[in-house]
Amino acid sequence: METAKLRKQGRSVVVTIPASEVKGIDINSEYIVKKDEHGIIMLIPKLDNPFKNAKPGEYYEEDIWEARKPTGKEIG
């Protein structure tokens, strides 16, 4: 098991990860940093917005339930 080191650089903290642990990972990508309740730090690849180049109405789905009336206790 390899170890990583933290160091302060200005107002940020830098993590140095051994090159042997990043095989197959795009080091030029941007990552979201998440820390859970156990202190585990996760690097999640940031994805491009899939709707960025969508045409207006491209993902519109007609509301097929709009004309239906409630038949039971749906409305409280």
N, C-alpha and C positions, 0 to 999 in steps of 0.2 A: 504494500500500500504506500503510495506516494503522499507527500504532504504539500500543502500550499502555505504561502506566507502572506501576511497582510502588512502593508506599510502605508503611512500617511503621506499624501502628496497634495499640498495645498489644502483645500477644503474637501478633498475626496479621500477614499481609502482604496488602494490598489491591491488586487489579489494576483500573485504570481502563481500560475499553475504549471507544473512540469509538462514539457512538450510531449512526453510519453502518454500523458492523460488526455490530450486533445486531438488525437488521431481521428480523422473523419469529421472533425468539427470545423466549420467555416469561421476562422478567427477574424474575418473582416465583417462579420454580421453584427447586428445590434441585438442586445438581449434585455429582457425585462428581469429585474432582480426581485425575488420574493423570499421572505424569511418567514418560516412557520413558527408555531408556538414552542417547538423543541430547539429552536436556534439553527435549524437547517437552512442554509442559503441555497436557493435554486436559481439557475440561469435559464430562462425560458426564451427561445428564439422569438424575436419580434417579427410578426408577419405583416406584409403589406395589406392595406385595406382592399378586400376583394371587391368592394362596391365603388372604388375610386373611378373607374372608367365605365361604369354602367350608364346606359341610356335611361332617360326618364321613363318610368313605368316598366322597365325591363323585369323587375322582380315583383311586380304587382300581382296579387292573387285575389280573385273575386271572392267576396264574402258570401258563401253559399248558405250560411245560417241566418242571414239578416232577416229574411221574410218569415222565418219560423216563429211561432208563438210558443211561450212556455206551456208545458203540459203538466207540470208537477210543482215541486217546491223549489224551482231554480232561483226564484226571486224571493229574498227573505224579508 
